[in-house]
Amino acid sequence: MSKKTDQAEIEEIDCLEAIDSLYAYLDGELDDAQSLARFTKHISHCRSCYSRSEFEGVLTERIRRSGKDKTPASLKNRLRNLMDNF
């Protein structure tokens, strides 16, 4: 069976289903082959969902990396002062 035939046999999903699967995909939790194939097929032809998945992927990676940075003591002190004044 050719790859083209395999793609044709994958059930289509709409944008709402793709967006529902997006975060599971980005977190590596979209682990069953059928769901992964349906998602990747959709973003391969839907420019809007592809763009959103790219944006969310970059954002997710930046958030992961920023979580490894230490918060400066000066910022912690400013936040404590703000919270104490409420």
N, C-alpha and C positions, 0 to 999 in steps of 0.2 A: 504494500500500500504506500502511496506517495505521501509526502508531507502535506501537499495541497489537499488531498482527500481527507487526511486526518483533521485539518483545520475546518474543512467543510462539515465534518461530523460533530464538531463541538457546538453545543447549544449556545445560542446567542443570549446575552444578558443586556439589560438596558443600563443607562447611566446611573440610576439610583442603586441598582444592585452592585455595580462596579464600585461606587463610592462606599457602599456598605462594606465591601471587601477590602478597600484600600488600606486601612490601618492594619488589618490582619496580614496583608501582603507585605507591608513595610516592616512589620515586626517579625516576619518570618513564621507567622502562625497560620498562613494559608497553605496547609500542608497536604491536603488531599489533591491528587493529580487532576481530577475533574474541575474542582473549583479554581485551581491555579490556571488551568488551561482556559477556562471561560473568562477569567479576569484578563489574562494576557492577550487573548484574542480580542477582547473589547478595546483595550487600550492601544492595540496595534492599528486600529482603524478609527478611533474616536479621538480627534485632536484635543478636545476639551478635557476629557478624562486623562489622556496622556499628560497634558500640561499640568493638570492638578497633581497627578501622581509624582511627576518630576519635582514640582515645587514642594510638596509635602515630604518627599524623600530628602531633599536638601535641608528643609527646616528640621525634620526629625534628627538628622545627623548632627546639625549644629547644636540642637538642644542636648543631645547625648554628650557631645564634646564639652559643652559649657558646664555640664553637671560635674565635670572632673576638675574644674577650676575652683580654687578656694576663694571664698568671699573675703574681701579686704576688711580688716578690723574697723577702719573708719566708716565703712558702709554699715556694718553691724551696729556700731554705736549710734549712727544717725537713725537707723530703724528702731532701735530700742528707745531712743529719745522721743521719736514720733509716737510710738505705741504708749509710752508712759504718759504722754500729754492727752491721750484720748480718755 
